[in-house]
Amino acid sequence: MTDAPLQGDLQLQIMGVLWHVGEGTVEQVRAALPPRYRSAYNTVQTVLNRLTDRGLLSRKREGHAMVYRATLSEAEYLSRAIERTLAGASSEARQVALARLVGAIDGEELAELQKLAKQAQAGRARRR
């Protein structure tokens, strides 16, 4: 279930808070949300519980409160989302999407990407 896409801005904002702070109670997450997304306590609690049911969060009881934590890092989640999105696309569409992604990164990130591409090519060559 952790491959499920986020459904809506509030879910994305809540995940962003937990990726940033590590873990939090409903009130801590609610307080850390940008003012535009600071919904009622019950709304935030419902979203946290739905994200938990989908496997994107785990929770544990501490005293009277539940503490929530992301089950995947932001990078892991993004990687899976990109893989899932590209898996169903044509080769041409994948190339266009990847070209846009590469065009959006800075020079340092591009150098790291080139290094990773070389490592991937070397790994494929060794498997043959």
C-alpha positions in Angstrom: 0.0 0.0 0.0 2.9 2.4 0.5 3.0 2.9 -3.3 -0.4 4.7 -3.2 -0.3 8.2 -4.5 -1.1 11.1 -2.2 -4.6 12.4 -2.7 -4.7 16.1 -2.3 -2.8 19.0 -1.0 -3.5 18.4 2.7 -2.1 14.9 2.5 1.0 16.2 0.8 1.4 18.9 3.4 1.0 16.5 6.3 3.5 14.1 4.8 5.9 17.0 4.3 5.7 17.9 7.9 6.4 14.4 9.0 9.3 14.0 6.5 10.7 17.3 8.0 10.3 16.7 11.7 10.4 12.9 11.8 7.3 12.3 14.0 4.5 14.1 15.7 1.1 14.0 17.4 -2.0 15.3 15.7 -1.6 18.6 17.4 2.1 18.9 16.6 1.5 18.1 12.9 -1.4 20.5 12.8 0.7 23.3 14.4 3.5 22.7 11.9 1.2 23.0 8.8 1.4 26.2 6.8 -1.5 28.5 7.9 -3.4 27.9 4.6 -3.6 24.1 5.5 -4.1 24.3 9.2 -7.4 22.5 9.3 -9.5 21.4 12.3 -7.9 18.9 14.7 -10.4 16.2 13.6 -9.6 16.8 9.9 -5.9 16.4 10.5 -6.5 13.3 12.6 -8.7 11.8 9.9 -6.0 12.4 7.3 -3.3 10.9 9.5 -5.4 7.8 10.1 -6.1 7.4 6.4 -2.4 7.7 5.6 -1.7 5.1 8.3 -4.4 2.8 6.9 -2.7 3.1 3.4 0.7 2.2 4.9 2.3 5.6 4.4 2.5 6.3 8.1 3.0 4.2 11.3 1.7 5.2 14.7 2.4 4.4 18.3 0.7 5.4 21.5 2.6 7.6 23.9 0.6 8.4 26.9 -2.8 9.6 25.8 -1.7 10.6 22.3 -0.8 8.8 19.1 2.5 9.6 17.5 2.8 9.3 13.7 5.9 8.7 11.6 6.3 8.3 7.8 7.1 4.7 6.8 9.1 5.9 3.7 11.5 8.8 3.4 10.5 11.5 1.0 13.1 10.3 -1.5 11.9 6.7 -1.3 8.3 7.9 -1.8 9.2 10.1 -4.8 11.3 7.4 -6.4 8.4 4.9 -6.2 5.9 7.5 -7.4 8.1 8.3 -10.4 8.7 4.6 -11.2 5.0 3.9 -11.0 4.2 6.9 -13.2 6.8 6.0 -15.8 6.0 2.3 -15.8 2.8 2.7 -17.8 4.1 5.3 -20.2 5.4 4.9 -23.7 9.1 5.1 -24.3 8.7 8.4 -26.0 6.7 9.8 -23.1 9.3 8.5 -20.6 12.1 10.2 -22.5 10.2 13.6 -22.6 9.4 13.4 -18.9 13.0 12.4 -17.9 14.4 15.2 -20.1 12.2 17.7 -18.3 13.3 16.4 -14.9 16.9 16.6 -15.9 16.4 20.1 -17.2 15.0 21.2 -13.8 18.0 20.2 -11.7 21.0 22.3 -11.0 24.6 21.7 -12.0 25.7 19.8 -8.9 22.6 17.5 -9.1 23.3 16.9 -12.8 26.9 15.8 -12.0 25.6 13.4 -9.4 23.0 12.1 -11.9 25.7 11.5 -14.5 27.7 9.6 -11.9 24.7 7.5 -11.0 24.0 6.8 -14.7 27.6 5.6 -15.2 27.2 3.3 -12.1 23.9 1.9 -13.5 25.5 1.2 -16.9 28.5 -0.5 -15.3 26.2 -2.7 -13.2 24.2 -3.7 -16.2 27.4 -4.6 -18.1 28.6 -6.8 -15.2 25.3 -8.7 -15.2 25.6 -9.6 -18.8 
